[in-house]
Amino acid sequence: MSSSRTAWPNFFRFRSNYRTECNIEVHLAVNRNMRTAQYCAFGIFTWFLITSVQHVHAQSVEGLHRIQFESAGGLTWNPDQSLHPLVSGHTRSSVSGWGTQDWGANTMTWQAKSEVLGFAGTDFESRKTSHLTWSLERALNENVSTGLRAGGFSGDVLERNLRNAEEWSLFDATQWNARWWLTLNNGLRHGQLYAHREEWNYRTLGGLDRREFAFGSSLNLPILTRVRGKRGLLKVNQQRTHHLANLVVCFEHRETQFDGWALGEGPVAGGDWLRSDAVSAFNGTLEGLSLWTETKGELRLELEEISGIGGGLSSGWVYRQDEVRRAYDAWTFRSAGWISGASAQWAGRLMWQRDAVTHPELTVVNESGWEAYRYANSEVQFRLERGVKNGWGVFTEGQAQFWRSNATDQGWYQRGDWNAWSLRVGWIWQRSNEARWVQHHAPVRRMAP
């Protein structure tokens, strides 16, 4: 089901058509004013963080803060991820900032970004998003540290809609999250415990409001290589080992609770008139909750930078259990990798990820008969920057997505194979609170996170 910005909840449907139209017009005006106020407040807060930092002319500063403007244009294929793709002109403009400030044993970090995506020659509406993340970490002693992180999101998101059919729709949503963590350090070894809270709210029909809670842990183990001593030199202060990489093991348990999901909704299992085991046509109009539990495990190898180039590989699995309907049980096997590098004028990164998902409770028909619904989703992203002069630079970026499933093009909860990609070229301007000489002669170009 695709989202509609002219479809409104049931509490706007009064008996009088005149009152309904008036209330819709008032709500539309208030909604637009609220969105405008949110973006203005976001811009004012970001600008306050940048301008509140004093300009330091020393060679090193305790706090490093940056702001970046960029604009790009290019082409995109299948931007709405539909079965009827088309090519369109594509523009993207954004302003972002990030920084770190130290106050003794406390370290504050922040990130903010607001961007607008536009499409030419199509009926697609422009998409606006805003992100803000702030965290504070405190070192309790040389081996123990703790911290808090809070973040928020507001804008348009393109995600899967799980009502009746699994399809991709554009939603107007807000999100907030908070995390607490405790880190134990022992040299290059360190472990972390954390608790995470998150909530999503949608302002368009079809979106499923949800609350999420998660807790987990991670363990970082260094991989060291042996370095031979040099003959004829004193052995004092000679390096005997080299830090080659980190082996990271992660586990997490997450619970997701949906609001406003009628008990009769969900994918059809076994025909048009049959529902899953916990659902029947009788209680299909009742409001209810849907609870998902997810258990995640990940093994990650993070390579240390060598001559300015670093990267890593990751492999993980996710087991999801639908506690109410059983229809959305799923096994996910995930593999990912990334590589990044930077020099005085160049900087770039490349990331890829592949998810292989199996729904054991959903069956689809294909040439070989009925079998469990499976799909594989692969994504690739890249970005390359080149500095020009006085903070100005040029960049190119792009991404591609490939969706493959064992189902045919027709069905309730599956889609046929499809592809999507986009490619952009643009300009960039970046400035920090460092001295101008330091900025113009930086040994490594810094990319926005």
C-alpha positions as CSV (number, residue, x, y, z in Angstrom):
1,M,0.0,0.0,0.0
2,S,1.5,3.3,-1.0
3,S,1.3,6.3,1.3
4,S,-1.0,9.2,0.6
5,R,-0.6,12.7,2.0
6,T,-4.3,13.4,1.5
7,A,-5.5,10.4,3.4
8,W,-6.2,11.2,7.0
9,P,-6.9,9.2,10.2
10,N,-10.4,8.3,11.3
11,F,-10.8,11.1,13.8
12,F,-11.0,13.6,10.9
13,R,-14.0,11.9,9.4
14,F,-17.0,13.9,10.8
15,R,-20.5,13.6,9.7
16,S,-20.5,17.1,8.2
17,N,-18.5,17.4,5.0
18,Y,-18.0,21.1,5.6
19,R,-16.5,20.5,9.1
20,T,-14.3,17.7,7.6
21,E,-12.9,20.0,4.9
22,C,-12.2,22.8,7.4
23,N,-10.5,20.5,9.9
24,I,-8.3,18.9,7.1
25,E,-7.3,22.4,5.9
26,V,-6.4,23.5,9.4
27,H,-4.5,20.3,10.1
28,L,-2.6,20.7,6.8
29,A,-1.6,24.3,7.6
30,V,-0.6,23.3,11.2
31,N,1.4,20.3,9.9
32,R,3.3,22.5,7.4
33,N,4.0,25.1,10.0
34,M,5.3,22.4,12.4
35,R,7.6,21.0,9.7
36,T,8.9,24.5,8.9
37,A,9.5,25.2,12.6
38,Q,11.4,21.9,13.0
39,Y,13.7,22.6,10.1
40,C,14.3,26.1,11.3
41,A,15.1,24.9,14.9
42,F,17.4,22.3,13.5
43,G,19.3,24.9,11.4
44,I,19.5,27.3,14.3
45,F,20.8,24.6,16.7
46,T,23.4,23.5,14.2
47,W,24.6,27.0,13.6
48,F,24.7,27.7,17.3
49,L,27.0,24.7,17.8
50,I,29.3,25.9,15.0
51,T,29.4,29.6,16.0
52,S,29.8,28.9,19.7
53,V,33.2,27.4,19.1
54,Q,36.0,29.9,19.4
55,H,38.4,30.2,16.5
56,V,41.7,28.8,17.7
57,H,44.9,29.8,15.9
58,A,47.2,27.3,17.6
59,Q,48.5,24.3,15.9
60,S,46.4,21.9,18.0
61,V,43.0,22.3,19.7
62,E,41.2,20.4,22.4
63,G,38.0,20.5,20.4
64,L,37.6,20.0,16.6
65,H,34.4,21.0,14.9
66,R,33.5,21.1,11.2
67,I,30.8,22.3,9.0
68,Q,30.2,21.2,5.4
69,F,28.0,22.3,2.5
70,E,27.5,20.2,-0.7
71,S,25.4,20.1,-3.7
72,A,25.3,17.5,-6.5
73,G,23.3,16.3,-9.5
74,G,23.1,13.2,-11.6
75,L,20.8,10.4,-12.7
76,T,18.9,7.8,-10.8
77,W,17.2,4.6,-11.9
78,N,14.1,3.3,-10.1
79,P,14.1,5.7,-7.2
80,D,10.9,4.4,-5.7
81,Q,12.0,0.7,-6.0
82,S,9.0,-0.4,-8.1
83,L,8.5,-3.1,-10.6
84,H,8.1,-0.5,-13.3
85,P,11.4,1.4,-13.2
86,L,12.2,4.6,-14.9
87,V,15.2,6.9,-15.2
88,S,15.1,10.5,-13.7
89,G,17.3,13.5,-13.1
90,H,18.4,13.7,-9.5
91,T,19.7,16.5,-7.2
92,R,20.9,16.4,-3.6
93,S,21.8,19.3,-1.4
94,S,22.9,19.0,2.2
95,V,24.5,20.8,5.2
96,S,26.2,18.8,7.9
97,G,28.4,19.3,10.9
98,W,30.3,17.2,13.3
99,G,32.8,17.7,16.1
100,T,34.5,16.5,19.3
101,Q,35.2,18.5,22.5
102,D,37.2,17.4,25.5
103,W,36.7,18.7,29.0
104,G,39.1,16.8,31.3
105,A,37.7,13.3,31.7
106,N,34.6,14.2,29.6
107,T,34.4,13.9,25.8
108,M,31.4,15.4,23.9
109,T,30.7,14.4,20.3
110,W,28.0,15.5,18.0
111,Q,26.8,15.1,14.4
112,A,24.0,16.9,12.5
113,K,22.9,16.7,8.9
114,S,20.0,18.0,6.8
115,E,19.5,17.2,3.2
116,V,17.0,17.6,0.3
117,L,16.6,15.1,-2.6
118,G,14.9,16.3,-5.7
119,F,13.7,14.4,-8.8
120,A,13.2,16.0,-12.3
121,G,10.8,14.9,-15.0
122,T,8.8,12.7,-12.7
123,D,5.8,12.9,-10.3
124,F,8.0,12.0,-7.2
125,E,8.0,14.5,-4.5
126,S,11.2,15.9,-3.0
127,R,12.4,14.2,0.1
128,K,13.7,16.1,3.1
129,T,15.5,14.5,6.1
130,S,17.2,15.8,9.2
131,H,19.5,13.9,11.6
132,L,21.0,15.0,15.0
133,T,23.1,12.9,17.3
134,W,24.8,14.0,20.5
135,S,26.8,11.9,23.0
136,L,28.8,12.5,26.2
137,E,31.4,10.0,27.5
138,R,33.2,10.1,30.8
139,A,36.3,8.2,31.9
140,L,35.7,6.9,35.4
141,N,39.3,5.7,35.6
142,E,42.0,4.5,33.2
143,N,40.1,1.2,32.6
144,V,36.4,2.1,32.9
145,S,34.3,4.6,30.9
146,T,30.6,5.2,30.5
147,G,28.5,7.4,28.3
148,L,25.1,8.5,27.0
149,R,24.0,9.1,23.4
150,A,20.8,10.6,22.1
151,G,19.6,11.2,18.6
152,G,16.6,12.1,16.5
153,F,15.4,12.0,12.9
154,S,12.6,13.8,11.0
155,G,11.7,13.6,7.4
156,D,10.8,11.2,4.6
157,V,11.9,7.6,4.6
158,L,11.5,4.9,1.9
159,E,10.9,1.6,3.6
160,R,9.0,-1.6,3.4
161,N,5.3,-1.5,4.3
162,L,4.2,-4.7,5.9
163,R,0.4,-4.3,5.7
164,N,-1.0,-7.1,3.6
165,A,1.7,-6.9,0.9
166,E,5.4,-6.2,1.4
167,E,6.0,-3.2,-0.8
168,W,8.1,0.0,-0.7
169,S,6.5,3.3,0.2
170,L,7.5,6.8,1.1
171,F,6.5,7.8,4.7
172,D,6.7,11.0,6.7
173,A,8.2,10.0,10.0
174,T,10.0,11.1,13.2
175,Q,12.3,9.0,15.3
176,W,14.3,9.3,18.6
177,N,16.8,7.0,20.2
178,A,18.9,6.9,23.3
179,R,21.7,4.6,24.4
180,W,23.8,4.0,27.6
181,W,27.0,2.1,27.5
182,L,29.8,0.9,29.9
183,T,33.2,0.2,28.4
184,L,36.0,-1.8,30.1
185,N,39.5,-1.4,28.8
186,N,42.6,-3.5,29.2
187,G,45.3,-2.2,26.8
188,L,44.1,-2.9,23.3
189,R,41.4,-5.2,24.6
190,H,38.0,-3.8,25.5
191,G,34.4,-4.9,26.0
192,Q,31.2,-3.0,26.1
193,L,27.7,-3.4,27.6
194,Y,24.8,-1.2,26.4
195,A,21.1,-0.7,26.5
196,H,19.2,1.0,23.7
197,R,15.7,2.6,23.4
198,E,14.1,3.8,20.2
199,E,10.7,4.9,19.0
200,W,9.2,5.6,15.5
201,N,6.1,7.7,14.8
202,Y,4.5,8.2,11.3
203,R,2.5,11.1,10.1
204,T,1.2,9.3,7.0
205,L,-1.2,6.3,6.6
206,G,0.4,2.9,6.2
207,G,3.3,3.5,8.6
208,L,3.5,1.4,11.7
209,D,4.4,3.2,14.8
210,R,6.7,1.1,16.9
211,R,8.8,1.1,20.1
212,E,12.1,-0.8,20.3
213,F,14.3,-1.8,23.2
214,A,17.6,-3.6,22.9
215,F,20.5,-4.7,25.0
216,G,23.8,-6.2,24.0
217,S,27.5,-6.5,24.3
218,S,30.7,-6.5,22.2
219,L,34.2,-7.7,22.7
220,N,37.2,-6.3,20.9
221,L,40.3,-8.6,20.6
222,P,43.5,-7.2,19.0
223,I,45.4,-9.2,16.4
224,L,49.2,-8.5,16.8
225,T,52.0,-9.5,14.5
226,R,55.6,-10.0,15.6
227,V,58.3,-7.5,14.7
228,R,61.9,-8.6,14.7
229,G,64.5,-6.5,16.5
230,K,67.2,-4.6,14.6
231,R,70.8,-5.7,14.9
232,G,73.4,-3.3,16.1
233,L,70.9,-1.1,17.9
234,L,69.9,-0.9,21.5
235,K,66.9,-3.0,22.4
236,V,65.4,-0.4,24.6
237,N,62.1,1.0,23.2
238,Q,62.2,-1.2,20.1
239,Q,58.8,-2.2,18.9
240,R,58.3,-5.9,19.2
241,T,54.6,-6.2,18.0
242,H,52.5,-4.5,15.4
243,H,48.8,-3.9,15.7
244,L,47.4,-5.4,12.5
245,A,43.6,-5.7,13.1
246,N,40.8,-6.0,15.6
247,L,38.5,-9.0,16.0
248,V,35.1,-7.9,17.3
249,V,32.3,-10.2,18.5
250,C,28.8,-8.7,19.1
251,F,25.5,-10.0,20.5
252,E,22.2,-8.2,20.8
253,H,18.6,-9.0,21.8
254,R,15.9,-6.6,20.5
255,E,12.2,-6.4,21.1
256,T,10.0,-4.4,18.7
257,Q,6.3,-3.6,19.5
258,F,4.0,-2.2,16.9
259,D,1.0,0.1,17.6
260,G,-2.2,0.4,15.7
261,W,-1.9,-2.9,13.8
262,A,-5.3,-4.6,13.4
263,L,-5.3,-8.3,14.3
264,G,-6.6,-9.2,10.9
265,E,-3.7,-7.6,9.0
266,G,-0.6,-9.3,7.8
267,P,0.3,-11.4,4.8
268,V,-2.1,-14.0,3.5
269,A,-1.0,-17.5,4.2
270,G,-2.7,-20.2,2.2
271,G,-5.1,-18.2,0.0
272,D,-7.1,-15.0,-0.2
273,W,-9.6,-16.1,2.6
274,L,-7.2,-17.6,5.1
275,R,-5.0,-15.8,7.6
276,S,-2.2,-16.9,9.8
277,D,-2.8,-19.1,12.8
278,A,-3.4,-16.3,15.3
279,V,-5.7,-14.3,13.0
280,S,-9.2,-14.8,11.7
281,A,-11.7,-12.6,9.8
282,F,-13.8,-12.3,12.9
283,N,-11.2,-10.2,14.9
284,G,-9.8,-8.5,11.8
285,T,-11.2,-5.2,12.8
286,L,-9.9,-5.1,16.3
287,E,-6.9,-3.1,17.3
288,G,-4.0,-5.1,18.7
289,L,-0.2,-5.2,19.2
290,S,2.4,-7.1,17.3
291,L,5.6,-8.1,19.0
292,W,8.8,-9.1,17.3
293,T,11.9,-10.4,19.1
294,E,15.3,-10.5,17.4
295,T,18.5,-12.1,18.4
296,K,21.6,-10.9,16.5
297,G,25.2,-12.1,16.4
298,E,28.1,-10.6,14.4
299,L,31.8,-11.4,13.9
300,R,33.8,-8.4,12.5
301,L,37.4,-8.0,11.4
302,E,38.6,-4.4,11.4
303,L,41.9,-3.8,9.7
304,E,44.2,-1.0,11.0
305,E,45.2,1.7,8.6
306,I,48.3,1.0,6.5
307,S,49.6,4.0,4.5
308,G,46.2,5.7,5.0
309,I,44.1,2.8,3.8
310,G,41.9,0.7,6.1
311,G,38.9,-1.6,5.9
312,G,37.1,-4.5,7.3
313,L,34.8,-7.5,6.8
314,S,31.7,-8.5,8.7
315,S,29.5,-11.6,8.9
316,G,26.4,-12.0,11.0
317,W,23.0,-13.6,11.5
318,V,19.6,-12.4,12.8
319,Y,16.7,-14.6,14.0
320,R,13.4,-12.8,14.1
321,Q,10.3,-14.3,15.8
322,D,6.8,-12.9,15.3
323,E,5.3,-13.6,18.7
324,V,1.7,-12.8,17.7
325,R,1.2,-14.0,14.0
326,R,4.2,-16.2,13.3
327,A,4.0,-15.0,9.7
328,Y,7.0,-12.7,9.9
329,D,9.5,-15.2,11.4
330,A,12.7,-14.8,9.5
331,W,16.4,-15.9,9.3
332,T,18.8,-13.4,8.0
333,F,22.5,-14.1,7.1
334,R,24.4,-10.9,6.5
335,S,27.8,-10.2,5.0
336,A,29.4,-6.8,4.6
337,G,32.7,-5.1,3.8
338,W,34.2,-1.7,3.5
339,I,37.4,0.0,2.5
340,S,38.4,3.6,3.0
341,G,41.5,5.8,2.4
342,A,42.7,9.4,2.5
343,S,45.6,11.5,1.6
344,A,46.3,15.3,1.7
345,Q,43.9,16.0,-1.3
346,W,42.0,12.7,-1.9
347,A,39.5,10.8,0.3
348,G,37.2,7.9,-0.6
349,R,35.3,4.9,0.8
350,L,33.5,1.9,-0.6
351,M,30.9,-0.2,1.3
352,W,28.9,-3.2,0.3
353,Q,26.4,-5.5,2.1
354,R,24.3,-8.6,1.3
355,D,21.3,-9.9,3.2
356,A,20.0,-13.4,2.5
357,V,16.6,-13.8,4.2
358,T,14.3,-16.8,4.6
359,H,10.7,-16.7,5.8
360,P,9.9,-20.2,7.0
361,E,6.2,-19.4,7.7
362,L,5.5,-17.9,4.2
363,T,5.2,-20.1,1.2
364,V,5.3,-19.0,-2.5
365,V,4.8,-20.8,-5.7
366,N,7.3,-20.8,-8.5
367,E,8.2,-23.2,-11.4
368,S,9.3,-25.9,-9.0
369,G,6.2,-25.7,-6.7
370,W,5.5,-24.4,-3.2
371,E,8.5,-23.5,-1.0
372,A,9.5,-21.1,1.7
373,Y,9.8,-17.4,0.6
374,R,13.5,-16.3,0.2
375,Y,15.1,-13.2,-1.1
376,A,18.6,-11.7,-1.3
377,N,19.2,-7.9,-1.1
378,S,22.6,-6.5,-2.1
379,E,23.7,-2.9,-1.8
380,V,26.9,-1.1,-2.9
381,Q,27.8,2.5,-2.0
382,F,30.9,4.6,-2.9
383,R,32.1,8.2,-2.5
384,L,35.3,9.9,-3.8
385,E,36.4,13.5,-2.8
386,R,39.1,15.7,-4.3
387,G,40.2,18.9,-2.6
388,V,40.7,22.0,-4.8
389,K,41.6,25.1,-2.7
390,N,40.5,27.0,0.4
391,G,38.1,24.3,1.6
392,W,36.5,23.8,-1.8
393,G,36.4,20.5,-3.5
394,V,34.6,18.2,-5.9
395,F,33.2,14.7,-5.3
396,T,31.3,11.9,-7.0
397,E,29.1,9.3,-5.2
398,G,26.7,6.6,-6.1
399,Q,24.8,3.6,-4.9
400,A,23.2,0.5,-6.3
401,Q,20.7,-2.1,-5.0
402,F,19.9,-5.5,-6.3
403,W,16.8,-7.5,-5.2
404,R,16.4,-11.2,-6.0
405,S,13.7,-13.6,-4.7
406,N,12.5,-17.1,-5.5
407,A,8.9,-15.8,-6.1
408,T,7.2,-14.7,-9.3
409,D,6.1,-11.2,-10.0
410,Q,2.5,-11.9,-8.8
411,G,1.7,-12.5,-5.2
412,W,0.6,-11.0,-1.9
413,Y,3.8,-10.6,0.1
414,Q,6.6,-10.9,-2.4
415,R,7.9,-8.9,-5.4
416,G,9.7,-9.8,-8.5
417,D,13.4,-9.0,-9.1
418,W,14.3,-5.4,-9.4
419,N,17.4,-3.1,-9.5
420,A,18.0,0.5,-8.5
421,W,21.0,2.8,-8.8
422,S,22.0,6.5,-8.7
423,L,25.1,8.5,-9.6
424,R,25.9,12.1,-8.7
425,V,28.7,14.6,-9.2
426,G,28.9,17.9,-7.3
427,W,30.9,20.4,-5.3
428,I,31.8,20.6,-1.6
429,W,32.9,23.3,0.8
430,Q,34.3,22.5,4.3
431,R,35.5,24.6,7.2
432,S,36.6,23.9,10.7
433,N,37.7,25.8,13.8
434,E,41.4,25.0,13.2
435,A,43.9,27.6,12.1
436,R,43.7,28.4,8.4
437,W,47.3,27.2,7.8
438,V,46.5,23.9,9.5
439,Q,43.4,23.5,7.4
440,H,45.2,24.2,4.1
441,H,48.1,21.9,4.9
442,A,46.3,19.0,6.6
443,P,48.2,15.7,6.0
444,V,44.9,13.8,5.6
445,R,41.6,15.0,4.2
446,R,38.7,14.4,6.6
447,M,35.4,13.1,5.2
448,A,32.0,13.6,6.8
449,P,30.9,10.6,8.9
